[in-house]
Amino acid sequence: MKLSRKRARAQTIKLPASTPRNPLVAAALQRKAGAHRKSNKALRRGVRSRKAGE
């Protein structure tokens, strides 16, 4: 009986308190800068539209 009692007792593990998440990080990740020039697709589209108008 003594052995079964020892196994049944659950051991609690104390973890250090985690720091709260910064709510501004998620918003900042959405605002990451993209390319600072027009894409090749946009450049090709512009060339085609200029030729069509001539």
Secondary structure, 3 states (H helix, E strand, C coil): CHHHHHHHCCCCCCCCCCCCCCHHHHHHHHCCCCCCCCCHHHHHHHHHHHHHHC
